[in-house]
């Protein structure tokens, strides 16, 4: 039985397409999302899909086989080295944000609610439903400002080349998140 999101937001269904022997598009699978509770249920993570190469190899369902393998191994960090990750994250109301950095180029889209993006410089900005953040390997945190409503975001993370700023190479930094595997 698939796990449910930690929030009161509805679960989603992921639909993967492929090709039949005649080269026509078909549905490979349609499955309810699986969720992982993080930080004592203050976040919920659901990996919609991940690839281990970019560009991805779609021939003979190589990407689907790689996805199934990495998910079975339970070893996926926030970023897939040399690949991509599409992840849905639910944020509990009123919880302390997790300052962190991934070595990746990320697109974060607010699907439900609103979220405050906090940067290590002290800058903060509010993103509302439909807004998009482009995170470029920066140290950041997400804070749900609502006292009682969950926020849901969709993230697409792409591995990137090493990033240097302020005279130093910037590595992944997961902060206090002991229950999130390293991406290395």
C-alpha positions, 0 to 999 in steps of 0.5 A: 500500500503506498504511503500517504503524504504527511499533510492534509493535501491530496496524494498525486498519481504519477503516469509514465509513458513509453513506446510499444513495438510499433513506436506508438506512445503507451502508458507504462505505469500509473502509480500513487505517490510514495512518501517519506516523512523527514524531520519527525514529519515536518517535511514529506518527500515524494520522488516522482522520478529520477534519472542517473544521466543527463541527457537521459537514455530512454531506449529500451526503458533504460531510464525506468530500470535505473529509476526502479533500481535507485529507488529500491536501493533507498540511496538517493540523496537530494541530488542524483549525480549526473542526473535529475530528480523530480520531487514533491515536498510538503512543508508543515506549518510553523516549523523551523526551516532547514538551511541547506545547499545542494550542488545542483540547479533547482526549479522550485514551483509552489503548488499549494500555499505559500513559502518563505525562501530564506538565504544565508545572506539574510535575504527573504522573499515570499513565494505564492502559489504558482511562483518559481524559484531558481536555486543555483547551488545557494545556501537556503531554507524554506519556511511555511509561514502559515500557522495551520496550512501545509505548503506543497512544492514541486522541485526539479533538481539537475546536477551541475558542475562544481560551483565556486563563490567567495574564493571557495568551492561550494559543496553539498551541505544538509545542515542538521538533516541526519535522515537525508542521505548524502548525494555524493 
